[in-house]
């Protein structure tokens, strides 16, 4: 696979490896070193539109995966916390702590949804022609 110049051009294997390096290493220097590439080459690639777009897609995919896993874990955590709240044999301090956690996170979620809705309404109003 060779890098092309056109829109949607395929990345070279080295560029694909570079994206993996960027995703797994804490710095550009370490990413370059991890795949045996010069840091100046990797920095140059990050400024190329096709490479930058592919890197952003990879980052977006990771963020989506993490978000989905957090959502799944949150549901499991809520079920667990509710079972602690309802467990009459659990120490009162644990039950109170679990209840507080459920309520605090419910409130944060409610605030986030409210802000999201408010932003959506503002965005809709900004799209309207001014009279």
C-alpha positions in Angstrom: 0.0 0.0 0.0 1.5 3.3 -0.9 0.5 6.8 0.2 -1.3 8.8 -2.5 -2.0 12.4 -2.9 -5.7 12.4 -3.6 -8.7 12.6 -1.3 -9.2 9.3 0.5 -5.7 8.1 -0.4 -4.6 5.0 1.4 -1.9 5.2 4.0 1.4 3.3 3.8 2.0 0.5 6.3 4.5 2.8 8.0 1.9 5.5 8.4 -0.6 3.0 9.7 2.0 1.8 12.2 2.7 5.4 13.1 -1.0 5.9 14.0 -0.8 2.9 16.2 2.3 4.3 17.8 0.6 7.6 18.4 -2.4 5.9 20.0 -0.3 3.8 22.3 2.6 6.0 23.3 2.5 9.1 25.5 4.5 11.4 23.2 5.3 11.8 19.5 9.0 11.1 20.2 8.1 7.7 21.9 5.6 6.9 19.1 8.3 7.5 16.5 10.8 5.4 18.4 8.4 2.6 18.9 8.2 2.0 15.2 11.7 3.0 14.2 10.8 6.2 12.5 12.4 9.7 12.8 10.4 12.1 14.9 10.6 14.8 12.2 9.0 12.4 9.7 6.2 11.6 12.1 5.6 15.3 12.8 5.5 16.0 9.1 3.0 13.2 8.6 0.7 14.6 11.3 0.5 17.8 9.2 -0.7 15.9 6.1 -4.5 16.0 5.7 -4.9 12.3 4.9 -2.8 11.2 7.8 -4.4 13.7 10.2 -7.9 12.5 9.2 -7.0 8.9 9.6 -5.5 9.6 13.0 -8.6 11.5 14.1 -10.8 8.6 12.9 -8.7 6.2 15.0 -9.0 8.5 18.1 -12.8 8.9 17.6 -13.1 5.1 17.3 -11.2 4.7 20.6 -13.3 7.3 22.3 -16.5 5.7 21.1 -15.4 2.3 22.4 -14.4 3.8 25.8 -17.7 5.6 26.0 -19.7 2.5 25.2 -17.7 0.5 27.9 -18.3 3.3 30.4 -22.0 3.2 29.7 -22.1 -0.6 30.1 -20.1 -0.4 33.3 -22.3 2.4 34.6 -25.4 0.2 34.2 -23.7 -2.6 36.1 -22.6 -0.2 38.8 -26.1 1.2 39.2 -27.5 -2.3 39.6 -24.9 -3.2 42.2 -25.4 0.1 44.1 -29.1 -0.4 44.2 -28.6 -3.9 45.5 -26.4 -2.5 48.3 -29.1 0.1 49.1 -31.8 -2.5 49.3 -29.6 -5.0 51.3 -30.9 -4.7 54.8 -28.0 -6.8 56.1 -25.4 -4.4 54.8 -24.0 -1.9 57.2 -25.9 1.4 57.2 -22.9 3.4 56.2 -22.5 1.3 53.1 -26.2 1.7 52.2 -26.0 5.4 52.7 -22.8 5.7 50.7 -24.4 3.7 47.8 -27.6 5.7 47.9 -25.6 9.0 47.8 -23.5 7.7 44.9 -26.6 6.8 42.9 -28.3 10.1 43.7 -25.3 12.2 42.9 -24.7 10.5 39.6 -28.3 10.7 38.7 -28.2 14.4 39.3 -25.0 14.8 37.2 -26.6 12.9 34.4 -29.8 15.0 34.6 -27.6 18.2 34.5 -25.7 16.9 31.5 -28.9 16.1 29.6 -30.4 19.4 30.5 -27.3 21.3 29.2 -27.3 19.2 26.1 -31.0 20.1 25.4 -30.3 23.8 26.1 -27.3 23.7 23.7 -29.5 22.1 21.0 -32.1 24.8 21.4 -29.5 27.6 21.3 -28.0 26.0 18.1 -31.5 25.9 16.5 -32.1 29.5 17.4 -28.7 30.6 15.9 -29.7 28.9 12.6 -32.8 31.0 12.3 -32.6 34.2 10.1 -32.4 37.4 12.1 -35.4 39.7 11.6 
